[in-house]
Amino acid sequence: MTRFVVVPQWQGSPQSRAMALADGAEAISGDLPHAKVVHVDVPLEAGEPIETGVLRASSLRRVQEELTVALDRLPDDEHALVVGGDCSVSVPAVAHVAGDDLALVWFDAHPDLHTADSSPSGAFAGMALRAILGDGSETLVSGALAPERVVLIGARARDEAEVDHLASSPITDIAGDDLGPATVVAAVAASGATRVYVHIDLDVLDPAAIVGVGDAVPFGLTRTQVVDTITALRERFPLAGATVAGFSPASPTAAVEDLGTILRIIGALA
């Protein structure tokens, strides 16, 4: 059974429309079954870096703590589908279900593999996957997963530091041109994992498939590619949890244009 955990966090984003991420999370929440939705409170204030090198770290840490409490309260027979907000909501969510049998499939136009030292923006969303691997500020990292258990899909906007990190990392890196459901399933199986967590930043989709993202990157995935890959993964592996993040519509009217695509993806995960 799926429980939807809505986290309208914007403080981790580097985008000029960062606060629209809160609106996006609430817009998605409005179309979910009310009885199955849990809301996590997000501070109104931006927050301080608290000597971490991460912008707004104090607010981000508070949200991590609140999200962890919400996840701890879920019954054992439920898994969480976390609705962000920015991508860093996945850091505590993955940590909550981590184990030696877990693989992480990370759909994102950006690798999110910066640390505070390499990030050009200081925004934590761009460090989220690296934090899950245990690198970065001790205040915010989880160290929940080994890179051998990570499959990165659709990352086509890479900074030099991320390219360098991937060149020496055992992360499985699958470009959109090489994407097929069987390829992803085989990569997860090769990791030895028996459960999977799926993270989806909606900017992995091609701009023709979605409008409401802060940093649209050409040559992305189609909705069908994403849904078919999720379906194949779920046919082979139990789903330990999932995240859908990165929806920042310009207006309520604009949100409606994208919700059909987003709800199809959520339907595949739920």
Beta strands, then each sheet from edge to edge (+ up, - down):
strand 1: 2-7
strand 2: 37-39
strand 3: 79-84
strand 4: 102-107
strand 5: 150-153
strand 6: 172-174
strand 7: 195-201
strand 8: 239-245
sheet 1: 2+ 1+ 3+ 8+ 7+ 4+ 5+ 6+
end
